[in-house]
Structure formats: C-alpha cells, structure tokens
Amino acid sequence: MATDPPTTNAMAKIKSALSKLDKKSIRQWFPATTYPTDPAVVRIVLMHISVLRTLYYSARFKGWCLIARGTRLKIGPGSKIQFAPGAFLLMGFLHYTPTPCSVHLGRNATFSVVGTAHIRRGARVFVHDGALFEMGHRSHIGDCATVTCFEHIKFGDESTCSWNTNILDTHAHEIIVNGVSRPISQPVIIGNRVLIGSGATVLAGVHIGEGGVVAAGSVVNKDVPAGAMVGGNPARVISEEVEWIP
Ligand SMILES: CC(C)(COP(=O)(O)OP(=O)(O)OC[C@H]1O[C@@H](n2cnc3c(N)ncnc32)[C@H](O)[C@@H]1OP(=O)(O)O)[C@@H](O)C(=O)NCCC(=O)NCCS
C-alpha cells in the first residue's frame, strides 16, 4: 500500500495548524503596537540572536524573550519575567559596545515587561530577592548602564536611560546619620517619556515626572516635576518646560 512521504504529512499538519489560526489569535501574540517593527532592529536581532536560549526562556515565561548571544542571564529560584500579552524583551542587542549585557534576578524577584523593552549591550541589571523591576513600552536601558533594584524600580513607556547611567533604589548598606538610620531602599519611579542623560545617577526614592529630562552627569536625589529639565550634583531644575523626541 502506498503511503505519503513524511514531508508531505508534515506539510499537511503545518497547513492544518495554520488554517486554525484566526486573526484574533495571531494578534494576541503580535499586537500591532508591540512589534519590534524597525527593520534595522529586526536585522540586528536575527544576526545576533541565541536561538535556543530565546526559545527556552520565551516558552518558560510565556512571552517573547529575545536574547543575544553572550548575554548573561541568571534567574534565581522563584523569580520570573512577567510579560504582558504581546510584550517583547530584547536583551543584549544594539548597540556600540563589545561587552555583553547581564541580567540577574535573585530569589522570588519579578521583572515585568509591557510592550517592547530593550536592555542594550553592556548594561547590567540586578533585581534583588523579592524585588520588582518594571519596564514599559519602548523603554531602553542604554549601553553600560546599571540598574540595581532592591525594592521597586519602574521605567515608564518611551523612557530612555542613556549610556553609563546608574539607577539604584538602595544604599545597599545601613547608613546612620546623627544616630538616625536611613531607609536602606526606597522605590524609584521613572514616568513616561523620560530621558536620563549619559552618566547620570538616579538615587533611591526619586520619582521623575512624565516628560522629564535629566542632564548628563547629574546626580538626582529629589523628585523631578513633570516636564522639567534638571541638572548638576545635586540636580536642580534648569528649565520647567522641556520637550524631547524619543
Ligand atoms: C541638559 C541638556 C539637554 C541641556 O542642553 P542645552 O539646553 O543645549 O544646554 P545649555 O548649554 O543651553 O545650558 C542650559 C543651562 O543648563 C545647564 N546645564 C547644561 N547641561 C548641564 C549638565 N549636564 N549638568 C548641569 N547643568 C547643565 C547649563 O549650565 C545652563 O545653565 P545656565 O543657564 O545657568 O548657564 C544637555 O546639556 C545634556 O545634558 N544633554 C544630554 C545628552 C545625553 O546624555 N544624551 C543621551 C542620549 S541617549
């Protein structure tokens, strides 16, 4: 009795599976607002992706976890990367530094991603035990930036933290001033469309309002009002009305 060659059977199965996909189920995985659509980005991703790790972590955390070759990803017991529907996390792609990126989640830590978030080459992200780190749509952590999260750090949509910046929500040590113990960590909340200039440091407890700009090399230890530009050490308001194009 004649049997179909195995390739024909496989093709038939793929065709049948594809025919069952309606637009709704496809959009669930690829909502239009969260594609990494820029062709240059797609090309770089395809050239540098670590296929097996991408497939493994994407399946494990049920989201698109695109990992460049060389990226150091360490995930402690009970920790998770939480993806909103259709979210993409790109780790270690782009840009101009040869050093790979490193992402380390301690125990029971959560890294939450909405939309398309980038952690660029050379960046180092550490999320301590039980802490929460959130990245919004089109948010970027730049080359050689460091993020040290002991409690809660949030990057809003379209926020960029530039090269060599340092964002931390902790002193990482107990500091006692005139006999009074300072809080070891306090959340850092970075609003939507915030630009943190190269080499700036954002310290524990700071909230940066929507559209804020931090000048290069500043040390931010107080809240930044929405739409303001701050600079210096300690950072002071330079302008109360600033706009920038992501
Ligand atoms: C903040 C910034 C945007 C200001 O640009 P600008 O408006 O052309 O700056 P100006 O030279 O007109 O300076 C305006 C005022 O801000 C001050 N200022 C500018 N840059 C500063 C800085 N990095 N730190 C402290 N103060 C700063 C100036 O001294 C000046 O103050 P004054 O009016 O009292 O003299 C720019 O200096 C900067 O830091 N850009 C960030 C670049 C960057 O890191 N890009 C990363 C892209 S991913």
The ligand as a Tripos MOL2 file, in Angstrom:
@<TRIPOS>MOLECULE
LIG
   48    50     1     0     0
SMALL
NO_CHARGES

@<TRIPOS>ATOM
      1 C1         20.6090   69.0360   29.6220 C.3       1 LIG1
      2 C2         20.9430   69.3830   28.1720 C.3       1 LIG1
      3 C3         19.9000   68.7760   27.2550 C.3       1 LIG1
      4 C4         20.9110   70.8770   28.0910 C.3       1 LIG1
      5 O1         21.1610   71.2710   26.7710 O.3       1 LIG1
      6 P1         21.0690   72.8460   26.3780 P.3       1 LIG1
      7 O2         19.7180   73.3730   26.7070 O.co2     1 LIG1
      8 O3         21.6010   72.9990   24.9960 O.co2     1 LIG1
      9 O4         22.0980   73.4170   27.4450 O.3       1 LIG1
     10 P2         22.6980   74.8500   27.6160 P.3       1 LIG1
     11 O5         24.1380   74.7340   27.3400 O.co2     1 LIG1
     12 O6         21.8910   75.8990   26.9200 O.co2     1 LIG1
     13 O7         22.5270   75.0100   29.1950 O.3       1 LIG1
     14 C5         21.3330   75.4480   29.8110 C.3       1 LIG1
     15 C6         21.6170   75.5030   31.3080 C.3       1 LIG1
     16 O8         21.7180   74.1450   31.7680 O.3       1 LIG1
     17 C7         22.9830   73.9340   32.3970 C.3       1 LIG1
     18 N1         23.4350   72.5920   32.0380 N.ar      1 LIG1
     19 C8         23.5310   72.0580   30.8150 C.ar      1 LIG1
     20 N2         23.9620   70.7920   30.8790 N.ar      1 LIG1
     21 C9         24.1440   70.5280   32.1790 C.ar      1 LIG1
     22 C10        24.5960   69.4010   32.8710 C.ar      1 LIG1
     23 N3         24.9040   68.2480   32.2330 N.pl3     1 LIG1
     24 N4         24.6400   69.4410   34.2100 N.ar      1 LIG1
     25 C11        24.3090   70.5610   34.8620 C.ar      1 LIG1
     26 N5         23.8660   71.6840   34.2680 N.ar      1 LIG1
     27 C12        23.7980   71.6570   32.9310 C.ar      1 LIG1
     28 C13        23.8920   74.9900   31.8230 C.3       1 LIG1
     29 O9         24.9500   75.2800   32.7150 O.3       1 LIG1
     30 C14        22.9540   76.1470   31.6470 C.3       1 LIG1
     31 O10        22.7520   76.7740   32.8950 O.3       1 LIG1
     32 P3         22.8420   78.4070   32.9970 P.3       1 LIG1
     33 O11        21.7090   78.8960   32.1450 O.co2     1 LIG1
     34 O12        22.6500   78.6730   34.4610 O.co2     1 LIG1
     35 O13        24.1610   78.7560   32.4770 O.co2     1 LIG1
     36 C15        22.3460   68.8380   27.7700 C.3       1 LIG1
     37 O14        23.3590   69.5670   28.4360 O.3       1 LIG1
     38 C16        22.5020   67.3880   28.1680 C.2       1 LIG1
     39 O15        22.9360   67.0280   29.2590 O.2       1 LIG1
     40 N6         22.1060   66.5020   27.2220 N.am      1 LIG1
     41 C17        22.0510   65.0810   27.4870 C.3       1 LIG1
     42 C18        22.7830   64.3490   26.3720 C.3       1 LIG1
     43 C19        22.6820   62.8850   26.5760 C.2       1 LIG1
     44 O16        23.1410   62.3330   27.5540 O.2       1 LIG1
     45 N7         22.0680   62.2150   25.6250 N.am      1 LIG1
     46 C20        21.8600   60.8210   25.7170 C.3       1 LIG1
     47 C21        21.0130   60.3690   24.6070 C.3       1 LIG1
     48 S1         20.5550   58.6780   24.7460 S.3       1 LIG1
@<TRIPOS>BOND
     1     1     2 1
     2     2     3 1
     3     2     4 1
     4     2    36 1
     5     4     5 1
     6     5     6 1
     7     6     7 2
     8     6     8 1
     9     6     9 1
    10     9    10 1
    11    10    11 2
    12    10    12 1
    13    10    13 1
    14    13    14 1
    15    14    15 1
    16    15    16 1
    17    15    30 1
    18    16    17 1
    19    17    18 1
    20    17    28 1
    21    18    19 ar
    22    18    27 ar
    23    19    20 ar
    24    20    21 ar
    25    21    22 ar
    26    21    27 ar
    27    22    23 1
    28    22    24 ar
    29    24    25 ar
    30    25    26 ar
    31    26    27 ar
    32    28    29 1
    33    28    30 1
    34    30    31 1
    35    31    32 1
    36    32    33 2
    37    32    34 1
    38    32    35 1
    39    36    37 1
    40    36    38 1
    41    38    39 2
    42    38    40 1
    43    40    41 1
    44    41    42 1
    45    42    43 1
    46    43    44 2
    47    43    45 1
    48    45    46 1
    49    46    47 1
    50    47    48 1
@<TRIPOS>SUBSTRUCTURE
     1 LIG1         1 GROUP 0 **** ****
